Amino acid sequence: MMSSTEQSLRHRHSLLSELTSMVKFSKQFEGRLVPEWKDAFVDYRQLKKDLKKIHPATNAEHTTTSFVDKVSSAIGNFSLFSHHRRHDRGLIQVHKRLAASTSRGDLIYETELLEQFADTDAAKEFFACLDLQLNKVNQFYKTKEKEFLERGECLKKQMQILTELKSIIKQRRRGGSAPDEEEDASISCTISCEEDSVKDRTEQEQLQQDGCTNESDKNEVSSSDSPRSDSMLKSTSINMKREKGRLRLLSDCVFSFQGKNLRINIPLTTPSRTFSAISYLVWDDLVNQSSKKLGPERGKLYINKSKLHYAEKMIKGAFVELYKGLGYLKTYRHLNTLAFIKILKKFDKVTGKLVLPIYLEVVESSYFNSSDKVVNLSDEVEDLFIMHFADEDRRKAMKYLRPQQRKELHSVTFFIGLFTGCFVALLVGYIIMAHLTGMYRRQPDSIYMETAYPVLSMFSLFFLHFFLYGCNIFMWRKARINYSFIFELAPTKELKYRDVFLICTTSMTAVVGIMFVHLSLVRKGNSYAQVQAIPGLLLLVFVLLLVCPFNIFYHSSRYRFLGVIRNIILSPLYKVVMLDFFMADQLCSQVPMLRNLEYVACYYITGSYKNQDYGYCMRAKHYRDLAYAVSFLPYYWRAMQCARRWFDEGQTNHLVNLGKYVSAMLAAGAKVAYEKERSIGWLCLVVVMSSVATVYQLYWDFVKDWGLLQLNSKNPWLRNELMLRRKFIYYISMGLNLILRLAWLQTVVHSSFQNVDYRVTGLFLAALEVIRRGLWNFYRLENEHLNNAGRFRAVKTVPLPFHEVDEEE
C-alpha cells in the first residue's frame, strides 16, 4: 500500500507537470497565432489566471474521482452509453440563446453549474470567462468568414469577365469572329468624364461593402489609414474630390460588355501611368467642347492586351491574398479548438471532475467549428488559381499560394562569428596604426583625412545603419510584430536578421581590411599618388556588387532595394507604400553619409586623386551648390511623398507631416550655409530653424509615429496597448530620442575631444543620429502593427480592375 505522504508527493508532481505543460502550450499558442488577430483569439492567459483561483480537490477526492472518471471515460467510448453518462453526471449544462444586442440571429452560450464544486464561485467565474471566449471566437469567425466569402464572390466575377475578354481579344487577333459577333468583338471603352464617373476611395469601399462590385485602392499598411479617414475625406471639397479622383486612375473607362456597363480601374502606381493620366486630362480640357459635339462616339479607347495583362496581375494578387486569409482563418479555428481542449483538461485535472466531454461537444457544434464554408472556398480558390494562373500545374500554383520559408542555415551563424572576429581584429589593428601615425589628430594639412577617411566614414555609417536594421528585425520577431506584412515583403525572399548580420560583418571586414592595407602602405612611405586609388576602387566594387545582374549575393533583396531608391528619387510620381517612406526616413538620418558620398564621387570622377587636389570639390561653385542639394534632398523626397499621399488619400495629416520635412530642409540648408560662412547671422538662423524643426519632429515622433503621450491612456504618458511588458523602456526611449534629437547643438557649441580631428567628432555625432533612427524604427513599426491589429487587418486588400456601373452613372 502507498502511504498518504507518497500519494501527496505524486499528486503534487502531477500538478507540477501539468502546470509545466500548460506553460509550454501557452508559449506555442502565442507563437503560432495570427499577430493582427491576437485579441480575437481565446484569452488563454486569463483562463489560466481564473483556473488558478480554483482550489484543487483533496487527495482522497481526487483519487476516487480519478478512478471513476477513468471507468466512465472507457464506457463513454461506446455511443450507446455516452449520452446517459453525461446526463447522469450532470455537472454542467450549457444553454444557447439569441443575443439580445443583435438582430442577425447570433447564438451565445451560457454555462450553468448543476453540481457543487470545491470552490463554486471560482468555478462560476471560470465558466463565465470560458463562455465569453467561445462567444467572441464564434462572432469573429462569422464576421471574417462573411468578409472572405464576399471577396471570393467578387473575385469569381472578376475572373469570369477577364476570361471572356481575353477570349474575345484572341478571336479578334486571329480574325475568327463571325459577322454577327462584330459588335461584341469590338471592345471599346468610352472615357467617362462626368462629375460622378470617378469615385473617391471612400465611395469605392462603400460599393465593395454593398454590392461587392469593386475593391478599394491597394492597401497601404500605414498608420495614416485610420478609421477617421472617412470623416476627413467628407470634409474635402467636392471639386477637389472630382479632380483628384480623375487623376487617381489611369484608365477609368466605362465600356459595354454583355449588356452591362463595366469600368476598368488601373491605379496610378508608376510614372508612366501618372503622366498618361495628366496628359489625358490636358487633352480632355482642350477638346472638351468638340467632344460634346461628337456625342457618344467621343473618346473611344480599346482595351488592349497590356491592360488585360495588368488586370490579370491584379486579380492574381487578390487570389493569393484571399487564399492567405482563408489559411489564417483555418489556423484560427484549429488553435482556438486546441486552446479549449487544453484549458478544459487542466480544469478536470484541478477539480477532479469530468467536464471536458460535455463542454467540448458544445465547442465542436459551435459555428466556428461546424462551418465548412472556408474549407470549400479554399479548395475552390486553389482550383481556380491552378486553372487560370498555373497552366494546370498544382506544384507551380502552390509556390504562390503556399510559399515556403527559407531555411536558416547553421553555416550562416558560423560565418557571422568568423567575420565578426576578423572585423574586430582588423579594427583594433587599424586604430593602433592610425594612433601611431597620428592620422586622426588635428593637423593643418592632412591628405588622408581629406581623401581616404570619408570612404571609411561612409561605409561605417551605412553598415551601422544596416546592422541596426538587423537588430530591429530580431526585436520585431521577438515582440511578434509582423514586419513582413507591413513592408509587403515576400516570405521566400525577405532578409532574416542573420542574413543582415552576415552582410554587415562580411562587408565591414572587407572595408576595414582594405583600409588597413591602405594605411600600412601610406605608413611605409608610399606616395599618395600610388595608393590613392585604393579607396575609390573599394567603393566601385561595392557599387558593382549592388547592381550585379547575376543571381548571386541576395539578388532579389538588392534589386528590391534599388527599386525602393528609384521610387524615392522619382517621388511623387510613384504611389507611396510603407516601405518607400520608411526607407526615405532612413535617408533623412544619413545626410552626413550622402555628403561624404558626394565628395568622394567628385574627388574620383574629376580625377583630383591623381594630383592630390582634394580642395577642388570645395572650391568649385557647382559642387558647393550640390552640397546644399544633398543636404536637403532626403527631406525633399520625403515631403514629396507626403504630398503624393495627401493627393491619393485626401488626409490633412499628410500636409502637416509635409511641414515637418520642410522645416527640416530649412534647418539643414542653414547648417550647410553656416559651415561655409561662419557668421553670427547664420549661427542665429541655425539655432532658430533647428529649434523649430526639433520641436516639430519630437511632437511627431512621440504622438504620431510612436502613438505615445495619450492623455487618457491607462499607461501614463504612453498608450493603452504596449508590446513590451516593461513600461520604463518606453520612458527611457523617449528620453534618449529627445537627447539625440539635440545633437545639432554641437554645431553651436563646437565641442571636440581634445586633439581629435573634427571629422572624427562629426562621424561620432552622425553615428548617434543613426542609432536614434534604429530606436525610432522599432516603435514606428510597433505602432503600425497595433493599428493593423486594432482593425484585424492580416491580409492586404488588393484593388480589382472591373466593377459594374449603374446606368445613371
Secondary structure, DSSP 4 states (H G I P E B T S, - for coil): ---HHHHHHHHHHHHHHHHHHHHHHHHHHHHHS-GGGGGGS--HHHHHHHHHTSPPPPHHHHHHHHHHHHHHHHHHTSHHHHHHHHHHH--EEEEEEE-TT-SS--EEEEEEE-S--TTHHHHHHHHHHHHHHHHHHHHHHHHHHHHHHHHHHHHHHHHHHHHHHHHHHHHHHHT---GGGHHHH--EEEEP-STTSS--HHHHHHHHHHHS---PSPP--STTS-TTHHHHHHHS-HHHHHHHHHHHBTT-EEEEETTEEEEE--B--SHHHHHHHHHHHHHHHHSHHHHHHHGGGTTEEE--HHHHHHHHHHHHHHHHHHHHHHHHHHHHHHHHHHHHHHHHHHHHHHH----HHHHHHHHHHSHHHH--HHHHHHHHHHHHHHHHHSTT-HHHHHHHHSPPPPPPPHHHHHHHHHHHHHHHHHHHHHHHHHHHHTTTB--S--HHHHHTHHHHHHHHHHHHHHHHHHHHHHHHHHTT--HHHHHT--TTTPPPHHHHHHHHHHHHHHHHHHHHHHHHHHHTT--HHHHTHHHHHHHHHHHHHHH--SS-SSHHHHHHHHHHHHHHHTTTSSPP-HHHHHHHHHHHT-HHHHHHHHHHHHHHHTTGGGTT-TTHHHH-HHHHHHHHHHHHHHHHHHHHHHHHHHHHH--HHHHHHHHHHHHHHHHHHHHHHHHHS--HHHHHHHHHHHHHHHHHHHHIIIIIIS----TT-SSTTS-S--SSS-THHHHHHHHHHHHHHGGGGHHHH----TTB-HHHHHHHHHHHHHHHHHHHHHHHHHHHHHHHHHTT--S-----SEEE--TT-
